[in-house]
Amino acid sequence: MKSVLLFYNWFLPAYKAGGPIQSIGNLVKSLDENYKFYIICSNTDHGETEPLKNIISDKWLPFEAHRCEVIYLSKPNINFRRLKDLINKVNPDVIITNGIYSLPFSIFPAIISKSHTVLTVRGMLHPGALSQKKLKKSVFLFFFKLLKLHKKITFHATDDVEAGYIQEQLGSSVKIKVAGNFPHINSYIDPPPKEQGLILGSVGLISPMKNHHLVLLALKQCSANITYHIYGPVKDSIYWNECKELISELPANITVEYHGEVPPHQIKDKIKEFHFFILPSKSENFGHAIFEALSAGRPVITSNYTPWNSLEKNRAGFNVDINNIKTISESVDRAVNQSNQEYLQWTHSTREYALRAINIEDIKEQYRQLFNA
């Protein structure tokens, strides 16, 4: 049995950091019994200081099955010496770090490791992601290359596009393996009646990356009765205040309801309320909530900077230009004007599009190759 040691700042039952937590959880649950997983993370959720409920800190705990153990480290124990001790005791065949910009959970393990080491980029080298907090990320990447860590490790990209972004930032000679994300696949959900107006919804972190403000600007140009449900934790309070100010200026035909954060196991129950899922992100490495909506039969309105493209061609939604608000408002209007019959046809073709995009057995084989590289 091959031992795999995973590092990430947060892990289940944490969920406020979004997709990476779900990716790791799905990976652990999906891969076969030839792998034993160990996960090292903090004992808090993203943006929180209090420890997670129903966990014991600083002690190895079983997760889901005997093939996975997790240690939730308290803040005093998140240091180089403690991490080195844990790595030496586990003595893994493979070390997986997630993301680039964490000193204890990305950089320290890469420095300490004497095992095969993989860095899962998690979309952090996408141009849209790099445009946020540019100075901080530039400094981090400078020292990353100065320490020559990019020559020591294998980079994990979730598709060929991300592999290209890695090469752009770190050089064409870096080692890269491609392995897709393990998604959660919903069953088809019957949509709500469409006669009373269009119901839009989004599930995601409230931050400039997700472009909620852009959706609100587009809705301001729409004349139909539209309800927009927003779910997700506020990551950027200044940005959310700007959104709330815009919400107060919307015309009477537009209703916006913010419901706060939603645990992953409740996302399906929220998606069933929507006609269309809308999230025109500046970048998405995968977009777990987007895929969950697609697999449930909810057409999606999103940008061209996600893996979910050619939506209109597949009658699964619309890809919009985030530099042109009009393309968003026009897509919303087209969704409004769909007849019930056409809309129902789109819900079924949306699910078919999602299922065609994912082959679980292929993804499993990609991870076997990644771990054996």
C-alpha positions as CSV (number, residue, x, y, z in Angstrom):
1,M,0.0,0.0,0.0
2,K,1.4,3.4,-1.0
3,S,1.2,6.1,1.7
4,V,0.2,9.6,0.6
5,L,0.7,12.6,2.9
6,L,-1.5,15.6,1.9
7,F,-1.0,19.2,3.2
8,Y,-3.6,22.0,3.0
9,N,-4.5,24.8,5.3
10,W,-8.1,23.5,5.8
11,F,-9.9,20.2,5.6
12,L,-13.4,18.8,6.2
13,P,-15.5,19.6,8.1
14,A,-14.1,23.0,7.2
15,Y,-15.7,24.3,4.0
16,K,-15.3,28.0,3.7
17,A,-12.2,27.8,1.5
18,G,-14.3,26.4,-1.2
19,G,-13.3,23.9,-3.9
20,P,-9.9,22.6,-2.8
21,I,-11.4,21.1,0.3
22,Q,-14.0,19.3,-1.7
23,S,-11.3,18.1,-4.2
24,I,-9.2,16.6,-1.5
25,G,-12.2,15.0,0.2
26,N,-13.4,13.5,-3.0
27,L,-9.9,12.2,-3.9
28,V,-9.6,10.4,-0.5
29,K,-13.1,8.9,-0.9
30,S,-12.6,7.9,-4.6
31,L,-9.2,6.3,-4.9
32,D,-8.8,2.6,-4.4
33,E,-7.5,0.6,-1.4
34,N,-4.0,0.6,-2.6
35,Y,-3.5,4.0,-1.1
36,K,-3.3,5.1,2.6
37,F,-3.9,8.9,3.1
38,Y,-2.6,11.1,5.8
39,I,-3.8,14.8,5.9
40,I,-2.2,17.6,7.8
41,C,-4.2,20.8,8.2
42,S,-5.1,23.5,10.7
43,N,-7.9,23.1,13.2
44,T,-9.9,26.0,12.0
45,D,-12.0,27.0,9.0
46,H,-11.0,29.7,6.5
47,G,-11.3,33.1,8.2
48,E,-12.1,31.7,11.6
49,T,-10.0,31.6,14.8
50,E,-12.1,29.1,16.8
51,P,-11.3,25.4,16.4
52,L,-13.7,23.3,14.3
53,K,-16.5,21.6,16.2
54,N,-16.4,17.8,16.8
55,I,-12.6,17.4,16.2
56,I,-9.7,16.8,18.5
57,S,-6.7,19.0,17.8
58,D,-3.1,17.8,17.5
59,K,-4.0,14.1,17.3
60,W,-4.3,11.7,14.4
61,L,-8.0,11.0,13.7
62,P,-9.7,8.5,11.3
63,F,-11.6,10.1,8.4
64,E,-14.3,8.2,6.5
65,A,-12.5,4.9,6.5
66,H,-9.3,3.2,7.8
67,R,-7.4,4.3,4.7
68,C,-7.3,8.0,5.8
69,E,-6.1,9.8,9.0
70,V,-6.2,13.5,9.6
71,I,-4.4,15.7,12.1
72,Y,-5.9,19.1,12.8
73,L,-3.0,21.3,14.1
74,S,-3.6,24.1,16.6
75,K,-1.8,27.3,15.8
76,P,1.2,26.7,18.2
77,N,1.9,23.4,16.5
78,I,2.0,24.9,13.0
79,N,5.7,25.4,12.7
80,F,8.7,24.0,10.8
81,R,9.9,21.7,13.6
82,R,6.5,20.1,14.3
83,L,5.8,19.6,10.5
84,K,9.3,18.0,10.1
85,D,8.6,15.6,12.9
86,L,5.2,14.6,11.4
87,I,6.7,14.0,8.0
88,N,9.5,11.9,9.4
89,K,7.0,9.8,11.5
90,V,4.7,9.2,8.6
91,N,7.6,8.6,6.2
92,P,5.3,8.8,3.1
93,D,5.9,7.6,-0.4
94,V,4.4,10.8,-1.7
95,I,3.8,14.3,-0.3
96,I,1.1,16.4,-1.9
97,T,0.9,20.1,-1.1
98,N,-2.1,22.2,-2.2
99,G,-1.6,25.8,-3.4
100,I,1.5,27.9,-3.5
101,Y,1.2,30.8,-1.1
102,S,1.2,29.1,2.3
103,L,4.5,29.0,4.2
104,P,3.7,26.1,6.6
105,F,1.5,24.0,4.3
106,S,3.2,24.5,0.9
107,I,6.8,25.8,1.3
108,F,7.9,24.0,4.5
109,P,6.8,20.5,3.3
110,A,8.6,21.0,0.0
111,I,11.8,22.1,1.8
112,I,11.6,19.2,4.3
113,S,10.5,16.4,1.9
114,K,12.8,13.6,0.9
115,S,9.9,11.8,-0.8
116,H,8.4,12.3,-4.2
117,T,6.7,15.7,-3.8
118,V,3.8,17.1,-5.8
119,L,2.4,20.6,-5.7
120,T,-1.2,20.9,-6.7
121,V,-1.5,24.4,-8.1
122,R,-5.3,24.8,-7.6
123,G,-5.7,27.5,-10.2
124,M,-3.4,29.9,-8.4
125,L,-1.2,30.6,-11.5
126,H,-4.2,31.5,-13.7
127,P,-3.8,35.1,-15.0
128,G,-7.1,36.0,-13.3
129,A,-5.9,34.7,-10.0
130,L,-2.5,36.4,-10.3
131,S,-4.2,39.7,-10.9
132,Q,-5.4,39.7,-7.3
133,K,-2.9,40.7,-4.6
134,K,-0.2,40.9,-7.3
135,L,2.6,42.2,-5.1
136,K,2.3,39.5,-2.5
137,K,2.1,36.7,-5.0
138,S,5.0,38.1,-7.0
139,V,7.2,38.1,-3.9
140,F,6.1,34.6,-3.0
141,L,6.9,33.3,-6.5
142,F,10.3,35.1,-6.5
143,F,11.4,33.3,-3.3
144,F,9.8,30.0,-4.5
145,K,12.1,30.2,-7.5
146,L,15.1,31.5,-5.5
147,L,14.9,28.4,-3.3
148,K,14.7,26.3,-6.6
149,L,11.7,24.5,-5.2
150,H,10.2,24.4,-8.8
151,K,13.1,22.2,-9.8
152,K,12.6,19.8,-6.9
153,I,8.9,19.0,-7.2
154,T,6.3,17.7,-9.7
155,F,3.5,20.1,-10.5
156,H,-0.1,18.8,-10.6
157,A,-2.3,20.6,-13.2
158,T,-6.0,19.7,-13.5
159,D,-5.9,20.2,-17.3
160,D,-3.6,21.1,-20.2
161,V,-4.6,24.8,-19.9
162,E,-3.4,25.0,-16.3
163,A,-0.2,23.1,-17.3
164,G,0.5,26.0,-19.8
165,Y,0.0,28.6,-17.0
166,I,2.5,26.7,-14.8
167,Q,5.1,26.8,-17.6
168,E,4.5,30.5,-18.3
169,Q,5.3,31.3,-14.6
170,L,8.0,28.7,-13.7
171,G,9.6,27.7,-17.0
172,S,9.1,25.1,-19.7
173,S,11.4,22.6,-18.0
174,V,9.4,22.0,-14.8
175,K,7.8,18.6,-14.3
176,I,4.1,18.6,-14.8
177,K,1.5,15.8,-14.5
178,V,-2.2,16.3,-15.4
179,A,-4.9,14.8,-13.3
180,G,-8.5,16.1,-13.2
181,N,-10.6,16.9,-10.1
182,F,-12.8,14.3,-8.5
183,P,-16.3,15.9,-8.6
184,H,-19.5,15.3,-6.7
185,I,-22.1,14.2,-9.2
186,N,-25.7,15.1,-8.4
187,S,-28.7,13.3,-9.7
188,Y,-31.1,15.3,-11.9
189,I,-33.3,17.7,-10.0
190,D,-36.7,18.8,-11.3
191,P,-36.6,22.6,-11.7
192,P,-39.1,25.1,-10.1
193,P,-41.9,26.5,-12.3
194,K,-40.7,29.3,-14.5
195,E,-44.0,31.3,-14.9
196,Q,-43.4,33.7,-12.0
197,G,-40.0,35.0,-13.3
198,L,-36.4,33.8,-13.6
199,I,-34.6,32.6,-10.5
200,L,-30.8,32.9,-10.6
201,G,-28.5,31.5,-8.0
202,S,-24.8,31.4,-7.1
203,V,-22.8,29.4,-4.6
204,G,-19.2,30.6,-3.9
205,L,-16.9,32.8,-1.9
206,I,-17.9,36.5,-1.9
207,S,-14.8,38.0,-3.4
208,P,-13.8,39.9,-6.6
209,M,-12.7,36.6,-8.2
210,K,-16.3,35.4,-8.3
211,N,-17.7,38.6,-9.8
212,H,-21.0,39.0,-7.9
213,H,-20.8,42.8,-8.4
214,L,-20.7,42.3,-12.1
215,V,-23.8,40.1,-12.0
216,L,-25.6,42.9,-10.1
217,L,-24.5,45.5,-12.6
218,A,-25.9,43.3,-15.4
219,L,-29.2,42.7,-13.6
220,K,-29.6,46.5,-13.3
221,Q,-30.1,46.5,-17.1
222,C,-32.7,43.7,-17.1
223,S,-36.5,44.6,-17.2
224,A,-38.0,41.1,-16.4
225,N,-38.8,39.9,-12.9
226,I,-35.7,38.2,-11.6
227,T,-34.8,36.8,-8.2
228,Y,-31.1,36.3,-7.5
229,H,-30.1,34.0,-4.5
230,I,-26.5,34.4,-3.3
231,Y,-24.9,31.7,-1.1
232,G,-21.4,31.8,0.3
233,P,-19.1,33.2,3.0
234,V,-17.9,36.8,2.7
235,K,-14.2,36.6,2.0
236,D,-13.8,40.3,1.2
237,S,-16.0,42.6,3.4
238,I,-15.1,45.7,1.4
239,Y,-16.2,44.1,-1.8
240,W,-19.4,42.8,-0.2
241,N,-20.2,46.3,1.0
242,E,-19.9,47.5,-2.5
243,C,-22.3,44.8,-3.6
244,K,-24.8,45.7,-0.9
245,E,-24.7,49.3,-2.0
246,L,-25.5,48.3,-5.6
247,I,-28.3,45.9,-4.4
248,S,-30.0,48.9,-2.7
249,E,-30.0,50.7,-6.1
250,L,-31.6,47.9,-8.1
251,P,-35.0,48.5,-9.7
252,A,-38.1,46.9,-8.2
253,N,-38.2,44.0,-10.7
254,I,-34.9,42.7,-9.3
255,T,-34.9,40.9,-5.9
256,V,-31.6,39.9,-4.4
257,E,-31.5,37.6,-1.3
258,Y,-28.2,36.8,0.5
259,H,-28.4,33.6,2.6
260,G,-24.9,33.4,4.0
261,E,-22.6,30.4,3.8
262,V,-23.8,26.9,3.0
263,P,-22.1,23.6,4.0
264,P,-21.2,21.3,1.0
265,H,-23.9,18.7,1.9
266,Q,-26.6,21.3,1.5
267,I,-25.6,22.7,-1.9
268,K,-27.9,20.4,-3.8
269,D,-30.9,21.6,-1.8
270,K,-30.0,25.2,-2.7
271,I,-29.4,24.4,-6.4
272,K,-32.9,23.0,-6.7
273,E,-34.3,26.5,-6.1
274,F,-32.6,28.0,-9.2
275,H,-33.5,28.0,-12.9
276,F,-30.0,29.1,-13.8
277,F,-26.7,29.0,-11.9
278,I,-24.7,32.2,-12.4
279,L,-21.1,32.8,-11.5
280,P,-18.9,34.6,-14.1
281,S,-15.6,34.0,-12.3
282,K,-12.4,35.6,-13.2
283,S,-10.9,32.2,-13.0
284,E,-11.9,28.7,-11.8
285,N,-9.5,25.8,-11.6
286,F,-12.6,23.5,-11.7
287,G,-15.6,25.1,-10.1
288,H,-17.2,22.4,-7.9
289,A,-20.4,24.3,-7.4
290,I,-20.7,24.9,-11.1
291,F,-20.3,21.2,-11.9
292,E,-22.8,20.3,-9.2
293,A,-25.3,22.6,-10.8
294,L,-24.6,21.2,-14.3
295,S,-24.9,17.6,-13.1
296,A,-28.2,18.5,-11.4
297,G,-29.5,19.8,-14.7
298,R,-29.2,23.5,-14.1
299,P,-27.9,25.6,-17.0
300,V,-25.0,27.9,-16.1
301,I,-24.0,31.4,-16.9
302,T,-20.3,31.8,-16.4
303,S,-17.1,33.3,-18.0
304,N,-14.7,31.8,-20.5
305,Y,-12.1,31.4,-17.7
306,T,-13.4,28.1,-16.3
307,P,-13.2,24.5,-17.7
308,W,-17.0,24.8,-18.6
309,N,-17.0,26.2,-22.1
310,S,-19.1,25.7,-25.2
311,L,-22.2,25.9,-23.0
312,E,-24.6,27.4,-25.5
313,K,-23.5,24.9,-28.2
314,N,-24.4,22.1,-25.8
315,R,-27.6,23.8,-24.6
316,A,-26.1,23.9,-21.1
317,G,-26.0,27.7,-20.5
318,F,-24.0,30.7,-21.7
319,N,-20.3,31.7,-21.6
320,V,-20.1,35.5,-21.2
321,D,-17.4,38.2,-21.6
322,I,-16.6,39.6,-18.2
323,N,-15.2,42.7,-19.8
324,N,-18.6,43.4,-21.4
325,I,-21.6,43.6,-19.0
326,K,-24.0,43.6,-21.9
327,T,-23.1,40.0,-22.7
328,I,-24.3,39.0,-19.2
329,S,-27.5,40.9,-19.2
330,E,-28.3,39.6,-22.7
331,S,-27.7,36.0,-21.5
332,V,-30.0,36.6,-18.6
333,D,-32.7,38.0,-20.9
334,R,-32.3,34.9,-23.1
335,A,-32.8,32.7,-20.1
336,V,-35.9,34.7,-19.2
337,N,-37.4,34.4,-22.7
338,Q,-37.0,30.6,-22.9
339,S,-40.3,28.8,-23.1
340,N,-40.9,26.1,-20.4
341,Q,-40.5,23.4,-23.1
342,E,-37.2,24.8,-24.3
343,Y,-35.9,25.3,-20.8
344,L,-36.8,21.8,-19.7
345,Q,-34.9,20.5,-22.8
346,W,-31.9,22.5,-21.7
347,T,-32.0,21.1,-18.2
348,H,-31.6,17.6,-19.5
349,S,-29.0,18.5,-22.1
350,T,-27.1,20.3,-19.3
351,R,-26.9,17.1,-17.2
352,E,-25.8,15.2,-20.3
353,Y,-23.0,17.8,-20.9
354,A,-21.8,17.4,-17.3
355,L,-21.7,13.6,-17.5
356,R,-19.8,13.6,-20.8
357,A,-17.2,15.8,-19.3
358,I,-16.3,13.5,-16.5
359,N,-14.8,9.9,-16.6
360,I,-14.1,8.8,-13.1
361,E,-12.0,5.8,-14.1
362,D,-9.8,8.0,-16.3
363,I,-9.3,10.4,-13.4
364,K,-8.3,7.5,-11.0
365,E,-5.7,6.4,-13.5
366,Q,-4.3,9.9,-13.8
367,Y,-3.8,10.0,-10.0
368,R,-2.1,6.6,-10.0
369,Q,0.3,8.0,-12.5
370,L,0.7,11.2,-10.6
371,F,1.6,9.4,-7.4
372,N,3.9,7.0,-9.1
373,A,5.8,9.6,-11.1
